[in-house]
Amino acid sequence: MRPSLFALPVSLVAAPALAQVEDRALWLTTTGKVRLDQRTRIDVEAAYRFSDNSGGLYESLWIGGATREIAKHVAVQVTYARVNGYSGGRARNVENRVRAQVEVTRRLGRVRLAGRLRLEYRSRTAADMTGFRLRPRIKATLPMAPRDVSLIASHESIVELNNTDWGQMTGADRMRNLIAINWQASEALSFEAGYLNQYHFARGGDRPMMDHILSLSTTLSL
């Protein structure tokens, strides 16, 4: 048996009995935020995703867009994402996504809560149909001692709104649950490391699947 690419702490892995197929993955993300004024910023992001079952790199994302605060604690964001898919190290498909979202933030004691609703428009090369999906997420951030460290927990659901000729099917597709530690290294630079559990629901005759993901990210804010 080929050894796993990445070893995750056993204490973090919680696999429901329904998960019949499992994978281990590594997600690397770099994010840049450039503030134009008090209420507007430019967002860019690059991500690379690797997994055991895919034999290495299976996806890369290049994202750019803008965020605007439209009211106190309410922001809207519009972005474009180019998603490159790979199989066995070879390019498999290219997906274009246009994403619009609204995010509302609140404080509950020391905890910062952020609720987000994202709508995605998806199209692929060599395919005619367009896919739409919703991605609601709730995220909680708890500052810890020392003050530059925070504990983060989040849940995201991915719901597909229509069928396409390239594989999207109407209904709940997957959910993602994250627990992570964020370190604010300086006013402009932060690092985050965590465990992301991604569960794919059984659909179209496929068995359910669970991904155990080591998620590492860096954010630069200017």
VOPAGU-2260 file (C-alpha; in pm, 1 decimal, decimal comma):
REM VOPAGU-2260
SITE   aa  ch    i         X         Y         Z
SITE  MET   A    0       0,0       0,0       0,0
SITE  ARG   A    1     132,5     341,9     -94,4
SITE  PRO   A    2     210,7     546,1     219,9
SITE  SER   A    3      -3,5     847,9     297,4
SITE  LEU   A    4     127,7    1181,1     178,5
SITE  PHE   A    5      36,3    1348,8     504,2
SITE  ALA   A    6      -8,8    1226,2     861,7
SITE  LEU   A    7    -280,7    1398,0    1064,1
SITE  PRO   A    8    -321,2    1365,6    1440,5
SITE  VAL   A    9    -551,8    1077,8    1521,4
SITE  SER   A   10    -732,6    1287,5    1778,2
SITE  LEU   A   11    -854,4    1524,2    1505,6
SITE  VAL   A   12    -996,9    1258,0    1274,3
SITE  ALA   A   13   -1366,1    1188,9    1331,6
SITE  ALA   A   14   -1504,2     963,3    1056,7
SITE  PRO   A   15   -1877,7     890,5    1055,3
SITE  ALA   A   16   -1970,4     528,3     993,8
SITE  LEU   A   17   -2132,0     623,6     662,5
SITE  ALA   A   18   -1801,7     731,6     507,8
SITE  GLN   A   19   -1688,9     436,6     294,8
SITE  VAL   A   20   -1415,8     610,5      94,4
SITE  GLU   A   21   -1150,9     830,9     257,3
SITE  ASP   A   22    -869,6    1050,7     133,8
SITE  ARG   A   23    -595,0    1257,6     293,7
SITE  ALA   A   24    -506,4    1594,9     148,3
SITE  LEU   A   25    -297,4    1907,0     185,7
SITE  TRP   A   26    -431,7    2252,1      93,6
SITE  LEU   A   27    -189,6    2545,0      63,4
SITE  THR   A   28    -336,3    2894,9      31,4
SITE  THR   A   29    -185,2    3242,7      -1,3
SITE  THR   A   30    -414,5    3545,1      25,0
SITE  GLY   A   31    -347,5    3913,8     -36,5
SITE  LYS   A   32    -570,2    4203,8      71,6
SITE  VAL   A   33    -503,9    4559,7     -44,0
SITE  ARG   A   34    -718,8    4830,4     113,5
SITE  LEU   A   35    -819,5    5112,7    -120,3
SITE  ASP   A   36   -1011,1    5312,6     140,6
SITE  GLN   A   37   -1192,4    5258,7     471,1
SITE  ARG   A   38   -1465,5    5052,1     307,6
SITE  THR   A   39   -1312,9    4896,4      -4,6
SITE  ARG   A   40   -1034,4    4646,1     -67,7
SITE  ILE   A   41    -890,8    4430,2    -345,6
SITE  ASP   A   42    -862,9    4055,3    -278,9
SITE  VAL   A   43    -631,5    3806,0    -450,5
SITE  GLU   A   44    -571,9    3441,6    -369,5
SITE  ALA   A   45    -372,9    3143,9    -495,8
SITE  ALA   A   46    -425,6    2788,2    -373,0
SITE  TYR   A   47    -279,1    2445,4    -446,2
SITE  ARG   A   48    -447,1    2123,4    -336,7
SITE  PHE   A   49    -286,7    1779,7    -314,2
SITE  SER   A   50    -425,5    1441,3    -212,9
SITE  ASP   A   51    -326,7    1076,4    -178,5
SITE  ASN   A   52    -601,3     937,5    -400,9
SITE  SER   A   53    -515,8    1184,8    -677,0
SITE  GLY   A   54    -146,7    1102,4    -661,1
SITE  GLY   A   55     -44,3    1460,6    -580,2
SITE  LEU   A   56    -169,1    1790,9    -718,3
SITE  TYR   A   57    -534,9    1775,5    -819,8
SITE  GLU   A   58    -646,2    2139,3    -818,0
SITE  SER   A   59    -512,2    2495,2    -833,1
SITE  LEU   A   60    -714,4    2812,9    -787,5
SITE  TRP   A   61    -638,7    3170,1    -893,7
SITE  ILE   A   62    -884,6    3423,5    -754,6
SITE  GLY   A   63    -923,8    3800,0    -779,9
SITE  GLY   A   64   -1196,7    4043,1    -681,7
SITE  ALA   A   65   -1311,9    4322,5    -453,5
SITE  THR   A   66   -1490,3    4361,6    -119,0
SITE  ARG   A   67   -1704,1    4660,2     -20,9
SITE  GLU   A   68   -1849,9    4733,7     322,9
SITE  ILE   A   69   -2205,0    4854,1     253,6
SITE  ALA   A   70   -2315,3    4900,3     615,2
SITE  LYS   A   71   -2178,1    4847,6     962,6
SITE  HIS   A   72   -2088,9    4476,7     996,4
SITE  VAL   A   73   -2212,4    4401,1     640,5
SITE  ALA   A   74   -1984,9    4352,1     338,4
SITE  VAL   A   75   -2036,2    4231,0     -18,3
SITE  GLN   A   76   -1772,4    4068,3    -235,5
SITE  VAL   A   77   -1749,9    3983,0    -607,0
SITE  THR   A   78   -1466,9    3763,8    -735,6
SITE  TYR   A   79   -1356,7    3563,0   -1037,5
SITE  ALA   A   80   -1185,6    3227,4    -987,9
SITE  ARG   A   81    -999,6    3016,9   -1243,2
SITE  VAL   A   82    -986,5    2657,6   -1120,7
SITE  ASN   A   83    -750,6    2414,1   -1291,4
SITE  GLY   A   84    -816,2    2042,8   -1239,3
SITE  TYR   A   85    -545,1    1776,0   -1265,0
SITE  SER   A   86    -534,2    1397,4   -1270,6
SITE  GLY   A   87    -208,3    1207,0   -1231,3
SITE  GLY   A   88     -18,5    1532,7   -1271,6
SITE  ARG   A   89    -182,9    1617,1   -1603,7
SITE  ALA   A   90    -427,5    1899,9   -1672,8
SITE  ARG   A   91    -783,7    1765,1   -1680,2
SITE  ASN   A   92   -1020,5    2061,5   -1704,1
SITE  VAL   A   93   -1052,7    2434,4   -1648,5
SITE  GLU   A   94   -1344,7    2581,4   -1456,9
SITE  ASN   A   95   -1441,8    2948,3   -1449,2
SITE  ARG   A   96   -1633,3    3077,0   -1148,7
SITE  VAL   A   97   -1795,5    3411,0   -1083,9
SITE  ARG   A   98   -1881,9    3446,7    -716,6
SITE  ALA   A   99   -2097,9    3699,3    -531,8
SITE  GLN   A  100   -2140,3    3692,7    -156,9
SITE  VAL   A  101   -2263,8    3888,3     142,7
SITE  GLU   A  102   -2109,9    3854,9     489,0
SITE  VAL   A  103   -2248,1    3973,0     822,0
SITE  THR   A  104   -2029,5    3991,4    1133,2
SITE  ARG   A  105   -2125,4    4020,1    1499,4
SITE  ARG   A  106   -1959,6    3984,0    1838,6
SITE  LEU   A  107   -2088,8    3752,5    2107,4
SITE  GLY   A  108   -1876,2    3828,9    2411,5
SITE  ARG   A  109   -1517,6    3758,2    2309,0
SITE  VAL   A  110   -1622,9    3554,5    2005,3
SITE  ARG   A  111   -1643,0    3712,8    1660,3
SITE  LEU   A  112   -1912,0    3548,8    1446,7
SITE  ALA   A  113   -1924,5    3577,5    1067,3
SITE  GLY   A  114   -2209,3    3447,3     854,5
SITE  ARG   A  115   -2159,6    3430,0     477,9
SITE  LEU   A  116   -2384,2    3342,2     184,2
SITE  ARG   A  117   -2208,2    3288,8    -149,0
SITE  LEU   A  118   -2362,6    3227,7    -491,7
SITE  GLU   A  119   -2137,3    3074,6    -757,4
SITE  TYR   A  120   -2174,2    3071,1   -1136,0
SITE  ARG   A  121   -1965,7    2785,2   -1281,1
SITE  SER   A  122   -1870,4    2697,3   -1638,1
SITE  ARG   A  123   -1614,7    2456,1   -1782,2
SITE  THR   A  124   -1418,8    2441,9   -2103,4
SITE  ALA   A  125   -1553,0    2190,7   -2357,2
SITE  ALA   A  126   -1892,7    2192,9   -2182,7
SITE  ASP   A  127   -2207,0    2385,2   -2274,1
SITE  MET   A  128   -2402,6    2404,7   -1950,0
SITE  THR   A  129   -2362,1    2645,3   -1657,7
SITE  GLY   A  130   -2383,6    2540,4   -1294,9
SITE  PHE   A  131   -2508,7    2742,1   -1000,8
SITE  ARG   A  132   -2453,9    2663,7    -635,1
SITE  LEU   A  133   -2493,4    2816,0    -287,9
SITE  ARG   A  134   -2224,3    2807,3     -21,4
SITE  PRO   A  135   -2345,8    2929,0     321,2
SITE  ARG   A  136   -2084,2    2938,3     598,6
SITE  ILE   A  137   -2071,4    3025,0     967,2
SITE  LYS   A  138   -1736,1    3104,5    1128,4
SITE  ALA   A  139   -1639,2    3173,1    1492,0
SITE  THR   A  140   -1310,3    3332,7    1600,4
SITE  LEU   A  141   -1199,8    3329,0    1964,3
SITE  PRO   A  142    -894,0    3536,2    2066,6
SITE  MET   A  143    -657,7    3348,5    2297,5
SITE  ALA   A  144    -354,0    3434,2    2510,4
SITE  PRO   A  145    -121,8    3566,3    2381,3
SITE  ARG   A  146    -338,6    3823,4    2204,7
SITE  ASP   A  147    -197,9    3754,9    1859,0
SITE  VAL   A  148    -331,8    3395,3    1854,5
SITE  SER   A  149    -693,9    3297,2    1778,8
SITE  LEU   A  150    -889,9    2973,2    1769,7
SITE  ILE   A  151   -1113,4    2936,6    1462,1
SITE  ALA   A  152   -1403,5    2701,6    1393,1
SITE  SER   A  153   -1628,2    2704,6    1086,3
SITE  HIS   A  154   -1893,7    2506,2     901,9
SITE  GLU   A  155   -1970,8    2538,4     530,0
SITE  SER   A  156   -2237,8    2364,9     323,6
SITE  ILE   A  157   -2225,5    2339,1     -56,8
SITE  VAL   A  158   -2564,2    2306,1    -229,1
SITE  GLU   A  159   -2589,6    2265,6    -606,4
SITE  LEU   A  160   -2890,9    2433,0    -766,0
SITE  ASN   A  161   -2907,7    2260,9   -1105,5
SITE  ASN   A  162   -2779,9    1971,4   -1315,5
SITE  THR   A  163   -2508,5    2008,7   -1579,4
SITE  ASP   A  164   -2361,5    1791,3   -1853,4
SITE  TRP   A  165   -2024,1    1790,0   -1673,4
SITE  GLY   A  166   -2137,1    1633,1   -1347,5
SITE  GLN   A  167   -2307,2    1885,9   -1120,5
SITE  MET   A  168   -2628,5    1747,6    -967,4
SITE  THR   A  169   -2904,5    1933,2    -786,0
SITE  GLY   A  170   -2895,1    1897,6    -407,4
SITE  ALA   A  171   -2657,0    1899,2    -110,9
SITE  ASP   A  172   -2310,8    1809,4    -242,0
SITE  ARG   A  173   -2076,5    1833,9      56,7
SITE  MET   A  174   -1999,3    1999,9     388,5
SITE  ARG   A  175   -1675,8    2131,8     533,6
SITE  ASN   A  176   -1590,6    2162,5     902,7
SITE  LEU   A  177   -1270,8    2338,3    1007,6
SITE  ILE   A  178   -1083,2    2389,0    1332,1
SITE  ALA   A  179    -766,2    2599,0    1313,2
SITE  ILE   A  180    -519,4    2821,7    1492,7
SITE  ASN   A  181    -442,5    3167,1    1351,4
SITE  TRP   A  182    -127,3    3359,4    1442,5
SITE  GLN   A  183    -113,0    3732,0    1368,2
SITE  ALA   A  184     263,0    3756,4    1318,5
SITE  SER   A  185     252,0    4130,6    1247,5
SITE  GLU   A  186       0,3    4398,0    1154,8
SITE  ALA   A  187      22,4    4288,0     791,4
SITE  LEU   A  188     102,6    3915,9     807,4
SITE  SER   A  189     -87,2    3619,9     953,7
SITE  PHE   A  190     -57,1    3240,6     937,2
SITE  GLU   A  191    -321,9    2974,6     988,2
SITE  ALA   A  192    -296,5    2597,6    1032,1
SITE  GLY   A  193    -587,3    2363,2    1085,6
SITE  TYR   A  194    -774,9    2042,4    1017,5
SITE  LEU   A  195   -1052,9    2053,9     758,6
SITE  ASN   A  196   -1300,8    1766,5     738,3
SITE  GLN   A  197   -1479,0    1754,5     401,8
SITE  TYR   A  198   -1769,8    1512,3     362,7
SITE  HIS   A  199   -1910,7    1432,5      16,9
SITE  PHE   A  200   -2265,8    1300,3      25,5
SITE  ALA   A  201   -2352,8     984,2    -168,2
SITE  ARG   A  202   -2496,3    1098,5    -500,3
SITE  GLY   A  203   -2559,0     953,9    -845,4
SITE  GLY   A  204   -2466,5     602,2    -735,3
SITE  ASP   A  205   -2129,2     706,6    -590,4
SITE  ARG   A  206   -2037,6     611,0    -236,1
SITE  PRO   A  207   -2000,0     886,8      24,8
SITE  MET   A  208   -1645,9    1014,3      73,3
SITE  MET   A  209   -1456,0    1191,5     346,8
SITE  ASP   A  210   -1141,2    1402,6     304,2
SITE  HIS   A  211    -904,5    1463,1     596,7
SITE  ILE   A  212    -727,7    1785,6     502,5
SITE  LEU   A  213    -430,1    1965,7     653,0
SITE  SER   A  214    -500,4    2330,3     568,9
SITE  LEU   A  215    -214,1    2584,6     575,5
SITE  SER   A  216    -261,6    2946,3     474,9
SITE  THR   A  217     -79,2    3279,7     474,1
SITE  THR   A  218    -249,1    3619,2     452,9
SITE  LEU   A  219     -82,8    3951,1     367,6
SITE  SER   A  220    -286,0    4267,8     431,4
SITE  LEU   A  221    -168,4    4605,3     300,8
